[in-house]
Amino acid sequence: MELIIEKTRQGRKGYSLPSPDVPPYTLTDSFVRKGTAELPEVSEPQVMRHFVNLSVLNHHVDRNFYPLGSCTMKYNPKINEETSRLHGFSCIHPLQPELSTQGALRLMYDLGEYLKAIVNLDAITLQPAAGAQGEFTAISMFKAYLNKKRESRKYILVPDSAHGTNPASVNFSGFKPLTLPSSDNGLVDVDKLSVLMTKDVAGLMLTNPNTLGLFEKRVKDITDIVHKKGGLVYLDGANLNALLGITRPGNMGFDAVHFNLHKTFSTPHGGGGPGAGPVAVTEELKSFLPVPVIECREDSYRFNFDLPDSIGKVQSFYGNFLVMVRAYTYLRMVGADGLRGISKSAILNANYIIESLKDDYHLPYADYCMHEGVLSGKKLKDLGLRTLDAAKRLLDFGLHAPTVYFPLIVSEALMIEPTDSETKETLDYFIDTMKRILEEAKKDPESLRTAPHETPVRRLDEVKAIKELVIRWKT
Ligand SMILES: Cc1ncc(COP(=O)(O)O)c(C=O)c1O
């Protein structure tokens, strides 16, 4: 900005701010427009129509069903947007003195207390900005805890069905991942765990319900085995919306758990964030939490930066505060009984879909599922098609696809997460459409292979799109 450089108080080119008596809008001649702006003259209705039409070019949760598995709760109540825009929340500055932000601190403190009660653990940080960062935070705390005990264990066990962020977090925290195989029923092979859990192993990362949507029935045996060998157990709590008010990770023997506020507590996920991935831990791990933690003192809420064993900070300031406001709003809105109802509906909805489709598509692990279920598009493959073809065809019916090709242990996986907030009519429409697509695959495979047909752009070369991303409208 030539202007700023020219008019700085110090009179030299550099980084200093403009003098207060120089209006920042004084432009040098070269920047001043010589002709008219030639802005389009449009009426208000035209502008509105333009933006409304733009907003429906892509698929989103306000248009129709979004059964993407293992990703997000997909219910983003509009009241969350209202509360997070309240001036007192959206216009505070992270460097304001604590005494001038008591409302915000109380909200964060109370949110932490609710989350601790939900999982039955003793202490919490709200700082991590995503589930993956929550994993990294907790496993780094395991590392610091073992270092303090002068134990140099090298590995963390990760089931073969785990989300890819699990082994990545293990590596980032200075351990090496050791794969724990699943048995034929899709659950952890407990006998193999007993063999693999040696003194060299620092602990286990477990997802429960796991990424197949199955509840680890022997979870207490699993946590006991790890603890007996001096290890720690981490719950990848991304699937917590199947457990709310029904059971609590603290009772299952977990030492730490992360929450995906953007999966379980109705906050938007966005393209990989920014979200929030708070981590709750046992008393034993409390002193290793990132700083600051929020405390309720006699007359006020305060940040405590003085944790003796803290792993330090994992995010700037205190994490994504406005995401916390949304989760807090949701928790206050539904209350404790509401939470239990939400998990029950999520489980019922997922089982309704899987039961309805399991004879058409293939069900690789035959058991009741929790809040999501995994089918296989094996029959499509037998017809010379892929799961991706069905996923693309769904768009023509105004539906988003389930997660495809994950978890990796299921060939042609279709991971379906309907969420609790969907009606039976919506679920039925999805089920009927999935059946119709299978019929089409038999009679007219080309219509799947070339799908989608009704969207503003047809099938894209996704690898090319990722590698050579062009996000400009015109070049
Ligand atoms: C099972 C599981 N673990 C971890 C994560 C990572 O969460 P995030 O996307 O917030 O980093 C996800 C996200 O989809 C997940 O499904």
The ligand as an SDF file (V2000), in Angstrom:
LIG
                    3D

 16 16  0  0  0  0  0  0  0  0999 V2000
  -13.8640  -41.2620   14.0360 C   0  0  0  0  0  0  0  0  0  0  0  0
  -13.2600  -39.9060   13.7960 C   0  0  0  0  0  0  0  0  0  0  0  0
  -12.1760  -39.5490   14.4910 N   0  0  0  0  0  0  0  0  0  0  0  0
  -11.6130  -38.3380   14.3260 C   0  0  0  0  0  0  0  0  0  0  0  0
  -12.1060  -37.4260   13.4330 C   0  0  0  0  0  0  0  0  0  0  0  0
  -11.3840  -36.1230   13.2510 C   0  0  0  0  0  0  0  0  0  0  0  0
  -12.1670  -35.0400   13.5860 O   0  0  0  0  0  0  0  0  0  0  0  0
  -11.9070  -33.6130   12.9210 P   0  0  0  0  0  0  0  0  0  0  0  0
  -12.4280  -33.6710   11.5350 O   0  0  0  0  0  0  0  0  0  0  0  0
  -12.6840  -32.6670   13.7800 O   0  0  0  0  0  0  0  0  0  0  0  0
  -10.4430  -33.3380   12.9790 O   0  0  0  0  0  0  0  0  0  0  0  0
  -13.2380  -37.7500   12.6770 C   0  0  0  0  0  0  0  0  0  0  0  0
  -13.7770  -36.7790   11.6960 C   0  0  0  0  0  0  0  0  0  0  0  0
  -14.4590  -36.9870   10.7920 O   0  0  0  0  0  0  0  0  0  0  0  0
  -13.8320  -39.0270   12.8570 C   0  0  0  0  0  0  0  0  0  0  0  0
  -14.8960  -39.3920   12.1730 O   0  0  0  0  0  0  0  0  0  0  0  0
  1  2  1  0
  2  3  1  0
  2 15  2  0
  3  4  2  0
  4  5  1  0
  5  6  1  0
  5 12  2  0
  6  7  1  0
  7  8  1  0
  8  9  2  0
  8 10  1  0
  8 11  1  0
 12 13  1  0
 12 15  1  0
 13 14  2  0
 15 16  1  0
M  END
$$$$
